[in-house]
Amino acid sequence: MTTRLRSWAQALCGDVSGSGVICPGPGHSARDRSLSVTPSVTAPNGFLVNSFAGDDPIACLDYVRAKLGLPEFSPERSQNPAKGSHGGPDRYRDTGAPAKAPESPSDTRALAMAIWSESRDPRGTLIEVYLGSRRLELPDEAANEAIRFHPACPFGSERFPAMICLVRNIVTNEPQGIHRTALMPGGMAVKRNGKTFRLSLGSTSGGAIKLDPDEDVTQGICIGEGLETCLSGRLIGYRPIWSVLSTRGVARFPLLPGIDGLTIFGDYDEKQQSMEAIQSCAEQWLAAGKEVLTAWPMAGNDLNDELRRRHVH
């Protein structure tokens, strides 16, 4: 580790500081030390960046990659539907038949799976319009495998076009519920009391929206509460990544066999519930000798807020 840090410090014209390197940010003077670079098994190229000067994170990633002789970052967007362990696109072909309620009204998981089964590939639908409004992209790896589109999803007595996300058990990978976001015909989110109208169905306890499949989780994993936060992290290079839907999901995120590192995205909230959840999770992972890193937004309440504000400015 020390040899690698010294090599990085030399390439970046910076200094070794603790477990990382501090160095000039892109366009800064040689004496500047506003950029930190930290080794991490959960990051795509083995490191995380943080600009104390508020520089664009993608620009910082490209800057460090260039200095270290690595290729420039480019989000992978395959032209073909993803083929993962969750089954191919044909597994859930839309038959055109409406979802039927299960025989037992209390069996919410069965209803959730019925809605998921009748939902379809999200590419070219209102979901891409909605995500675009949040400065996000729909990953091909998640399209149809973790995210689908329903043209008239039930929300109680109402129906809306919706983004449907499959919730899988973190450990067993079994489907156990769905998370749905109501959309307006133009692609914007439906609002209730000023907040995006979202509901879950089935069980979310111990579950996650796996934007990257299990087979891609080999050394480290990144997690965050909301889907948009995780899509924002993925867009700037944090992979593999899962949305655990809530602070409770963060606090109870289990140790995973063979996984050495965890990166957690924090949200700012008045009651500091995110911070408490992260501390609870981190204590368990650190006690097991694992690496834990946290990433907090430098603007707004979450990473998507930061991403959108940077795009505006």
C-alpha positions as CSV (number, residue, x, y, z in Angstrom):
1,M,0.0,0.0,0.0
2,T,2.8,2.5,1.0
3,T,4.7,1.8,-2.3
4,R,1.5,2.4,-4.3
5,L,0.7,5.6,-2.5
6,R,4.2,6.9,-3.0
7,S,3.9,6.1,-6.7
8,W,0.6,7.9,-6.9
9,A,1.8,10.9,-5.0
10,Q,4.7,11.2,-7.5
11,A,2.5,10.9,-10.5
12,L,0.0,13.4,-9.1
13,C,2.6,15.9,-7.8
14,G,1.2,15.5,-4.3
15,D,1.9,14.0,-0.9
16,V,0.9,10.9,0.9
17,S,-1.5,11.7,3.7
18,G,-2.9,8.9,5.9
19,S,-4.4,6.2,3.7
20,G,-4.4,8.3,0.6
21,V,-2.9,11.1,-1.4
22,I,-3.6,14.8,-1.4
23,C,-2.6,16.7,-4.6
24,P,-3.5,19.6,-6.9
25,G,-6.9,19.5,-8.4
26,P,-7.4,19.9,-12.2
27,G,-6.4,23.4,-13.2
28,H,-5.0,24.3,-9.7
29,S,-1.5,25.4,-8.9
30,A,1.3,23.0,-8.0
31,R,1.1,24.1,-4.3
32,D,-2.6,23.3,-4.2
33,R,-3.7,20.3,-2.1
34,S,-7.5,20.4,-2.7
35,L,-7.9,16.9,-4.2
36,S,-7.7,13.7,-2.2
37,V,-7.3,10.3,-3.9
38,T,-8.0,7.2,-1.7
39,P,-7.5,3.6,-2.7
40,S,-10.7,1.6,-2.6
41,V,-11.7,-1.9,-3.7
42,T,-15.2,-0.7,-4.4
43,A,-14.3,1.9,-7.0
44,P,-14.0,0.9,-10.7
45,N,-10.3,1.8,-11.1
46,G,-9.3,1.2,-7.5
47,F,-9.6,4.7,-6.1
48,L,-12.0,7.4,-5.0
49,V,-11.6,11.2,-5.4
50,N,-12.9,14.0,-3.3
51,S,-12.4,17.7,-4.2
52,F,-12.4,20.1,-1.3
53,A,-12.5,22.9,-3.8
54,G,-15.8,21.7,-5.2
55,D,-14.4,20.6,-8.6
56,D,-16.6,18.5,-10.9
57,P,-16.2,14.8,-9.8
58,I,-16.1,13.4,-13.3
59,A,-13.4,16.0,-14.3
60,C,-11.4,14.9,-11.2
61,L,-11.7,11.2,-12.1
62,D,-10.5,11.9,-15.6
63,Y,-7.7,14.1,-14.3
64,V,-6.4,11.4,-11.9
65,R,-6.8,8.6,-14.5
66,A,-4.7,10.6,-17.0
67,K,-2.0,11.3,-14.4
68,L,-1.9,7.6,-13.5
69,G,-1.9,6.5,-17.1
70,L,-5.5,5.0,-17.0
71,P,-8.1,5.4,-19.8
72,E,-10.6,8.2,-19.6
73,F,-13.9,7.4,-17.8
74,S,-16.9,6.7,-20.0
75,P,-20.2,5.2,-18.7
76,E,-20.8,1.8,-20.3
77,R,-24.0,1.8,-22.4
78,S,-24.3,-1.4,-24.3
79,Q,-26.5,-1.6,-27.3
80,N,-27.9,-5.0,-26.3
81,P,-30.2,-5.8,-23.4
82,A,-28.3,-6.9,-20.3
83,K,-27.9,-10.6,-19.8
84,G,-27.4,-11.3,-16.1
85,S,-28.2,-13.9,-13.5
86,H,-31.7,-12.7,-13.1
87,G,-32.8,-14.1,-16.5
88,G,-33.0,-12.6,-19.9
89,P,-35.6,-10.1,-21.2
90,D,-37.8,-12.9,-22.7
91,R,-38.3,-14.3,-19.2
92,Y,-40.9,-11.6,-18.5
93,R,-42.4,-11.0,-21.9
94,D,-45.5,-8.7,-21.8
95,T,-48.6,-10.7,-22.6
96,G,-50.9,-7.7,-22.7
97,A,-53.0,-9.2,-19.9
98,P,-53.6,-7.1,-16.8
99,A,-52.1,-8.2,-13.5
100,K,-54.6,-10.2,-11.4
101,A,-54.8,-9.9,-7.7
102,P,-53.7,-13.1,-5.8
103,E,-56.3,-15.3,-4.2
104,S,-55.3,-14.1,-0.8
105,P,-55.5,-10.2,-0.6
106,S,-52.9,-10.2,2.1
107,D,-50.3,-11.8,-0.1
108,T,-48.7,-8.6,-1.2
109,R,-45.6,-10.3,-2.5
110,A,-47.7,-12.2,-5.0
111,L,-49.4,-9.0,-6.2
112,A,-45.9,-7.3,-6.4
113,M,-44.6,-10.1,-8.6
114,A,-47.7,-10.0,-10.8
115,I,-47.1,-6.3,-11.4
116,W,-43.5,-6.9,-12.1
117,S,-44.3,-9.7,-14.5
118,E,-46.6,-7.5,-16.6
119,S,-44.2,-4.6,-16.6
120,R,-41.9,-4.2,-19.6
121,D,-38.5,-3.0,-20.8
122,P,-38.1,0.6,-19.7
123,R,-35.9,1.8,-22.6
124,G,-37.7,4.3,-24.8
125,T,-40.4,4.9,-22.2
126,L,-41.3,7.7,-19.7
127,I,-38.7,6.3,-17.3
128,E,-35.9,7.7,-19.5
129,V,-37.7,11.1,-19.6
130,Y,-38.0,11.1,-15.8
131,L,-34.4,10.0,-15.2
132,G,-33.2,12.6,-17.7
133,S,-35.0,15.3,-15.7
134,R,-32.8,14.2,-12.8
135,R,-29.7,14.3,-15.0
136,L,-29.5,10.6,-14.8
137,E,-29.2,7.7,-17.3
138,L,-30.9,4.3,-17.4
139,P,-28.1,1.7,-17.3
140,D,-28.5,-1.1,-19.7
141,E,-27.4,-3.5,-17.0
142,A,-30.4,-2.5,-14.9
143,A,-33.0,-2.1,-17.7
144,N,-35.5,-4.9,-17.6
145,E,-33.5,-6.7,-14.9
146,A,-33.9,-4.3,-12.0
147,I,-36.0,-1.5,-13.5
148,R,-39.2,-1.8,-15.7
149,F,-42.0,0.3,-17.0
150,H,-45.7,-0.2,-16.2
151,P,-48.1,2.0,-18.2
152,A,-50.9,1.9,-15.7
153,C,-49.7,0.7,-12.3
154,P,-52.1,0.5,-9.3
155,F,-51.4,2.9,-6.5
156,G,-54.3,2.2,-4.1
157,S,-57.4,3.2,-6.0
158,E,-55.4,5.2,-8.6
159,R,-53.4,4.2,-11.6
160,F,-50.3,5.9,-13.0
161,P,-47.6,5.1,-15.5
162,A,-44.7,4.0,-13.2
163,M,-41.1,3.1,-12.8
164,I,-41.1,-0.4,-11.2
165,C,-37.9,-1.5,-9.4
166,L,-37.5,-5.1,-8.4
167,V,-36.4,-5.7,-4.7
168,R,-34.3,-8.8,-4.3
169,N,-33.1,-10.3,-1.1
170,I,-29.6,-9.1,-0.4
171,V,-28.3,-12.5,0.5
172,T,-30.4,-15.1,-1.4
173,N,-31.1,-12.8,-4.5
174,E,-34.7,-14.0,-4.5
175,P,-37.3,-11.4,-5.6
176,Q,-39.4,-10.3,-2.6
177,G,-41.1,-7.0,-3.6
178,I,-41.2,-4.0,-5.8
179,H,-40.7,-0.2,-5.4
180,R,-42.8,1.9,-7.7
181,T,-42.6,5.6,-8.6
182,A,-45.7,7.3,-10.1
183,L,-45.1,9.3,-13.3
184,M,-47.2,11.9,-15.1
185,P,-47.8,11.5,-18.9
186,G,-45.0,13.9,-19.6
187,G,-42.5,11.9,-17.6
188,M,-42.3,14.0,-14.5
189,A,-42.9,12.4,-11.1
190,V,-46.3,12.6,-9.5
191,K,-46.2,14.7,-6.3
192,R,-48.0,14.1,-3.0
193,N,-47.6,16.8,-0.3
194,G,-44.6,18.1,-2.2
195,K,-42.8,14.8,-2.3
196,T,-42.4,12.2,-5.1
197,F,-45.2,9.7,-4.9
198,R,-43.5,6.3,-4.3
199,L,-44.9,3.1,-2.7
200,S,-43.4,-0.3,-2.1
201,L,-45.3,-3.6,-2.3
202,G,-44.2,-7.0,-0.9
203,S,-41.2,-7.0,1.4
204,T,-38.3,-4.5,1.4
205,S,-36.7,-5.7,4.6
206,G,-33.3,-7.2,3.9
207,G,-33.7,-6.3,0.3
208,A,-32.2,-4.1,-2.3
209,I,-32.6,-2.8,-5.9
210,K,-29.6,-4.4,-7.4
211,L,-28.5,-2.0,-10.2
212,D,-25.6,-4.4,-10.7
213,P,-26.1,-8.2,-10.5
214,D,-24.6,-10.4,-7.9
215,E,-21.9,-11.8,-10.2
216,D,-20.4,-8.3,-10.6
217,V,-19.9,-8.0,-6.8
218,T,-16.5,-9.6,-6.4
219,Q,-14.5,-7.4,-4.0
220,G,-16.5,-4.5,-2.9
221,I,-20.0,-3.0,-3.0
222,C,-21.5,0.5,-2.9
223,I,-24.9,1.2,-1.3
224,G,-27.2,4.1,-0.8
225,E,-30.7,4.8,0.3
226,G,-32.5,6.1,-2.7
227,L,-32.5,4.9,-6.3
228,E,-31.6,8.3,-7.7
229,T,-28.7,8.6,-5.3
230,C,-27.3,5.3,-6.4
231,L,-27.8,6.0,-10.1
232,S,-25.9,9.3,-9.5
233,G,-23.1,7.4,-7.9
234,R,-23.0,4.9,-10.7
235,L,-22.9,7.6,-13.3
236,I,-19.7,9.0,-11.9
237,G,-18.1,5.6,-11.6
238,Y,-19.1,3.9,-8.3
239,R,-19.9,0.3,-9.2
240,P,-21.3,-2.2,-8.3
241,I,-24.0,-0.4,-6.5
242,W,-27.3,-1.3,-4.8
243,S,-30.1,0.9,-3.5
244,V,-31.2,-0.4,0.0
245,L,-34.2,2.0,0.0
246,S,-34.0,3.4,3.5
247,T,-31.9,4.3,6.5
248,R,-33.0,1.1,8.1
249,G,-31.7,-0.8,5.0
250,V,-28.3,0.9,5.4
251,A,-28.1,0.2,9.2
252,R,-28.9,-3.4,8.7
253,F,-26.9,-4.1,5.6
254,P,-25.3,-7.5,6.3
255,L,-21.7,-8.7,5.9
256,L,-21.3,-10.5,2.5
257,P,-19.0,-13.5,2.1
258,G,-15.8,-12.6,0.2
259,I,-16.5,-8.9,0.1
260,D,-13.7,-6.8,1.5
261,G,-15.0,-3.2,1.1
262,L,-18.1,-1.2,1.5
263,T,-18.8,2.4,0.3
264,I,-21.9,4.1,1.7
265,F,-23.6,7.2,0.3
266,G,-24.8,9.5,2.9
267,D,-27.8,11.9,2.8
268,Y,-28.2,15.0,4.9
269,D,-31.4,15.0,6.9
270,E,-32.5,17.1,9.9
271,K,-32.7,14.2,12.3
272,Q,-29.3,12.8,11.2
273,Q,-30.8,9.4,10.6
274,S,-28.6,8.8,7.7
275,M,-25.5,9.4,9.7
276,E,-26.7,7.1,12.5
277,A,-27.5,4.4,10.1
278,I,-24.1,4.6,8.4
279,Q,-22.4,4.5,11.8
280,S,-24.3,1.4,12.8
281,C,-23.5,-0.4,9.5
282,A,-19.8,0.7,9.5
283,E,-19.3,-0.6,13.1
284,Q,-20.3,-4.1,12.0
285,W,-18.1,-4.1,8.9
286,L,-15.1,-2.5,10.5
287,A,-15.3,-5.0,13.4
288,A,-15.1,-7.8,10.8
289,G,-11.9,-6.2,9.4
290,K,-13.5,-4.8,6.3
291,E,-12.8,-1.5,4.6
292,V,-15.6,1.1,4.9
293,L,-15.7,4.5,3.1
294,T,-18.5,7.1,3.1
295,A,-19.3,9.6,0.4
296,W,-21.3,12.7,1.3
297,P,-22.7,15.4,-1.1
298,M,-20.9,18.7,-1.3
299,A,-24.1,20.4,-2.4
300,G,-27.8,19.7,-1.5
301,N,-29.1,16.8,0.5
302,D,-27.9,13.9,-1.5
303,L,-25.7,13.0,-4.4
304,N,-28.4,13.6,-7.0
305,D,-28.9,17.1,-5.7
306,E,-25.2,17.7,-6.1
307,L,-25.2,16.2,-9.6
308,R,-28.0,18.4,-10.7
309,R,-26.6,21.6,-9.2
310,R,-23.2,21.0,-10.9
311,H,-25.0,20.5,-14.2
312,V,-26.8,23.9,-13.8
313,H,-23.6,25.7,-12.9
